[in-house]
Amino acid sequence: MEQRHLGRTGLRVSRIGLGTLTWGRDTDEHDAADQLKAFWDAGGTLVDTADVYGGGEAEYLLGRLVGSLIPREDLVIATKAGNVPDPYRRVNASRGHLLAALDASLERLGTDYVDLWQVHAFDPETPLEETLQAVDLAVSSGRVRYAGVSNFCGWQLAKAATWQLAAPGVRTRLASTQMEYSLLQRGIEREVLPAALDLGIGLLPSSPLGRGVLTGKYRQGTPSDSRGASERLAPFVEPYLDDAAARVVDAVATA
């Protein structure tokens, strides 16, 4: 599998990453092990997770498999912090919360560092410089090798990256931004992608198959074993089951 530098950094990652959103919730340890082994056998290195995936179970499961199944040094482990399961505050990117979340992630993952640590979302209630100070502390302490952001819109990404490049002192250059991007969701082409290209930030696209719709499995209805048939996950798929999306899927099927 092709390896690429992530942004203007020395970090090299596989062109395709393995996501673990369902691990510990809809994917058990046996299936997770099969996925990880197949991914590694194909030359994959980048494994993406987060502290809130499966309520922490995704990180715990990945930690159980790394070392016993795949050598730690063969993987680029990326995790995130900042999202919180709180009905009153969905994002907490304060320095205290981020650094505590990082320590908890390292414990679940069974490692003393992560290769890529991402701020999961922009927090309008915390000064951005405080959030980025936490990033700098995580890197300077050795617990994080590279840092990025996730779900930042264009101006938020540009502001964060510019601060890191221009503020005095030793700052951590942002290596990446993670956003949903597919033929059914191309909104990032308007501002996020131009900002990332200009600032030398790598793009990690999530849901590149349009939440499964681009596979074509919904063309004749909703399969009973699909996420679209799940009461809990149906709202995740429904936005991509309209007529406009159907035309795109038909074109992909033809191609």
Secondary structure, 3 states (H helix, E strand, C coil): CCEEECCCCCCEEECCCEECCCECCCECHHHHHHHHHHHHHCCCCEEECCCCHHHHHHHHHHHHHECCCECHHHCEEEEEECECCCCCCCECCCHHHHHHHHHHHHHHHCCCCEEEEEECCCCCCCCHHHHHHHHHHHHHCCCEEEEEEECCCHHHHHHHHHHHHHCCCCCCCEEEEEEECECCECHHHCCHHHHHHHHCCEEEEECCCHHHHHHCCCCCCCCCCCHHHCCCCHHHHHHHCCHHHHHHHHHHHHC
